[in-house]
Amino acid sequence: MKVLKWLDDNFEETLLIILLVCITCLMGVQVFCRYILNNSLTWSEELTRYLFIYMCFISISYCIKKWISIKIDQFINLFSNKAYVYLQLILNIILFVFFLYLSVHAYIFLIQSIQSDQLSPALQLPMYYVQFAPLLGFGLATIRSFQQVVLEMHKKKKKKWVREGAE
């Protein structure tokens, strides 16, 4: 249970930090090789781009988990606390269905990528490694949005009509 709790609390943050450190180190080595050794690495920019793609998709679920996405607060604040909880629940259900839909299509995209046997230009890496990123990101976002639905249902059941900023 401790492992699951830790993963629930830290999974996205840990992955994002690891990816950011890798990107920073790769770009640092690339700059050193290019300007100090006058010998540029041919593969570092491609790998950095792929790591950045993973960061972008993983950050979707991180934003859902932390509830730090773009919101229309002025519109939501027009409603009472009770209506606010219902609106949050409806929004989270819509997000869950949306990310579930995207996950299915990301899976289909990944299967097509596996069947194509395409390789990346510099690394000769199978492109399905890169094209797994949407499935990972949308899958995590589906899980996090489902967690938000459960949380909102729990708030509704407990009649906690409190907004996030007021807690």
Secondary structure by P-SEA (a helix, b strand, c coil): caaaaaaaccaaaaaaaaaaaaaaaaaaaaaaaacccccccccaaaaaaaaaaaaaaaaaaaaaaaccccccccccccccaaaaaaaaaaaaaaaaaaaaaaaaaaaaaaaaaaaacccccccccccccccaaaaaaaaaaaaaaaaaaaaaaaaaaaccccccccc
